Amino acid sequence: MGTKEHIKEAVETTEDYGTFNEIVLFNDDVNTFDHVIETLVDVCNHSYEQAEQCSILVHYKGKCTVKTGSYDDLKPRCTKLLQAGLSAEIV
């Protein structure tokens, strides 16, 4: 019987997705869960469940990344979050 030998070659690839920034949402003592959830759905195009999970993370951890992307995409979104009374910044 012959023996077949298979050689697997590890190929390392790197892809350049460009520079991505993040909008980080911070906890506050002012806004309700409902307001935060509705704002994330409207501004960041989150599903209700995703927005709810983010609001819980923000409440218990103090902050949460709510959107990633290019700075040009995030800037108007962050501005809308701030206008809605939320505490957020682009990092």
Contact map, one row per residue, 1 for C-alpha under 8 A:
1110000000000000000000000000000000000000000000000000000000000000000000000000000000000000000
1111000000000000000000000000000000000000000000000000000000000000000000000000000000000000000
1111100000000000000000000000000000000000000000000000000000000000000000000000000000000000000
0111110000000000000000000000000000000000000000000000000000000000000000000000000000000000000
0011111000000000000000000000000000000000000000000000000000000000000000000000000000000000000
0001111100000000000000000000000000000000000000000000000000000000000000000000000000000000000
0000111110000000000000000000000000000000000000000000000000000000000000000000000000000000000
0000011111000000000000000000000000000000000000000000000000000000000000000000000000000000000
0000001111100000000000000000000000000000000000000000000000000000000000000000000000000000000
0000000111110000000000000000000000000000000000000000000000000000000000000000000000000000000
0000000011111000000000000000000000000000000000000000000000000000000000000000000000000000000
0000000001111100000000000000000000000000000000000000000000000000000000000000000000000000000
0000000000111110000000000000000000000000000000000000000000000000000000000000000000000000000
0000000000011111000000000000000000000000000000000000000000000000000000000000000000000000000
0000000000001111100000000000000000000000000000000000000000000000000000000000000000000000000
0000000000000111110000000000000000000000000000000000000000000000000000000000000000000000000
0000000000000011111100000000000000000000000000000000000000000000000000000000000000000000000
0000000000000001111100000000000000000000000000000000000000000000000000000000000000000000000
0000000000000000111110000000000000000000000000000000000000000000000011000000000000000000000
0000000000000000111111000000000000000000000000000000000000000000000111100000000000000000000
0000000000000000001111100000000000000000000000000000000000000000000111100100000000000000011
0000000000000000000111110000000000000000000000000000000000000000111110000100000000000000011
0000000000000000000011111000000000000000000000000000000000000000111100000100010000000001111
0000000000000000000001111100000000000000000000000000000000000011111000000000000000000001111
0000000000000000000000111110000000000000000000000000000001000011110000000000000000000111100
0000000000000000000000011111000000000000000000000000000001000111000000000000000000000111000
0000000000000000000000001111100000000000000000000000000001100110000000000000000000000010000
0000000000000000000000000111111000000000000000000000000000000000000000000000000000000110000
0000000000000000000000000011111000000000000000000000000000000000000000000000000000000000000
0000000000000000000000000001111100000000000000000000000000000000000000000000000000000000000
0000000000000000000000000001111110110000000000000000000000000000000000000000000000001100000
0000000000000000000000000000011111110000000000000000000000000000000000000000000000000000000
0000000000000000000000000000001111111000000000000001001000000000000000000000000000000000000
0000000000000000000000000000000111111100000000000000000000000000000000000000000000000000000
0000000000000000000000000000001111111110000000000000000000000000000000000000000000000000000
0000000000000000000000000000001111111111000000000010001000000000000000000000000000000100000
0000000000000000000000000000000011111111100000010011001000000000000000000000000000000000000
0000000000000000000000000000000001111111110000010010000000000000000000000000000000000000000
0000000000000000000000000000000000111111111100000000000000000000000000000000000010010000000
0000000000000000000000000000000000011111111111000010000000000000010000000000000010000000000
0000000000000000000000000000000000001111111111110010000000000000000000000000000000000000000
0000000000000000000000000000000000000111111111000000000000000000000000000000000000000000000
0000000000000000000000000000000000000011111111000000000000000000000000000000100110000000000
0000000000000000000000000000000000000011111111000000000000000000011000000000100000000000000
0000000000000000000000000000000000000001111111100000000000000000000000000000000000000000000
0000000000000000000000000000000000000001111111111110000000000000000000000000000000000000000
0000000000000000000000000000000000000000100011111110000000000000000000000000000000000000000
0000000000000000000000000000000000001100100001111111000000000000000000000000000000000000000
0000000000000000000000000000000000000000000001111111100000000000000000000000000000000000000
0000000000000000000000000000000000000000000001111111110000000000000000000000000000000000000
0000000000000000000000000000000000011101100001111111111000000000000000000000000000000000000
0000000000000000000000000000000010001000000000011111111100000000000000000000000000000000000
0000000000000000000000000000000000000000000000001111111110000000000000000000000000000000000
0000000000000000000000000000000000000000000000000111111111000001110000000000000000000000000
0000000000000000000000000000000010011000000000000011111111100000000000000000000000000000000
0000000000000000000000000000000000000000000000000001111111110000000000000000000000000000000
0000000000000000000000000000000000000000000000000000111111111111000000000000000000000000000
0000000000000000000000001110000000000000000000000000011111111111000000000000000000000000000
0000000000000000000000000010000000000000000000000000001111111110000000000000000000000000000
0000000000000000000000000000000000000000000000000000000111111100000000000000000000000000000
0000000000000000000000000000000000000000000000000000000011111111000000000000000000000000000
0000000000000000000000000110000000000000000000000000000011111111000000000000000000000000000
0000000000000000000000011110000000000000000000000000000011101111100000000000000000000000000
0000000000000000000000011100000000000000000000000000010011001111110000000000000000000000000
0000000000000000000001111000000000000000000000000000010000000011111100000000000000000000000
0000000000000000000001111000000000000001000100000000010000000001111100000000000000000000000
0000000000000000000001110000000000000000000100000000000000000000111110000100000000000000000
0000000000000000000111100000000000000000000000000000000000000000111111000100000000000000000
0000000000000000001111000000000000000000000000000000000000000000001111101100000000000000000
0000000000000000001110000000000000000000000000000000000000000000000111111100000000000000000
0000000000000000000110000000000000000000000000000000000000000000000011111110000000000000010
0000000000000000000000000000000000000000000000000000000000000000000001111111000000000000000
0000000000000000000000000000000000000000000000000000000000000000000011111111100000000000000
0000000000000000000011100000000000000000000000000000000000000000001111111111110000000000010
0000000000000000000000000000000000000000000000000000000000000000000000111111111000000000010
0000000000000000000000000000000000000000000000000000000000000000000000011111111100000000000
0000000000000000000000000000000000000000001100000000000000000000000000001111111110000000000
0000000000000000000000100000000000000000000000000000000000000000000000000111111111000001110
0000000000000000000000000000000000000000000000000000000000000000000000000011111111100000000
0000000000000000000000000000000000000000001000000000000000000000000000000001111111110000000
0000000000000000000000000000000000000011001000000000000000000000000000000000111111111111000
0000000000000000000000000000000000000000000000000000000000000000000000000000011111111111000
0000000000000000000000000000000000000000000000000000000000000000000000000000001111111100000
0000000000000000000000000000000000000010000000000000000000000000000000000000000111111100000
0000000000000000000000000000001000000000000000000000000000000000000000000000000011111110000
0000000000000000000000001101001000010000000000000000000000000000000000000000000011111111000
0000000000000000000000001111000000000000000000000000000000000000000000000000000011001111100
0000000000000000000000111100000000000000000000000000000000000000000000000000010011000111110
0000000000000000000000111000000000000000000000000000000000000000000000000000010000000011111
0000000000000000000011110000000000000000000000000000000000000000000000100110010000000001111
0000000000000000000011110000000000000000000000000000000000000000000000000000000000000000111
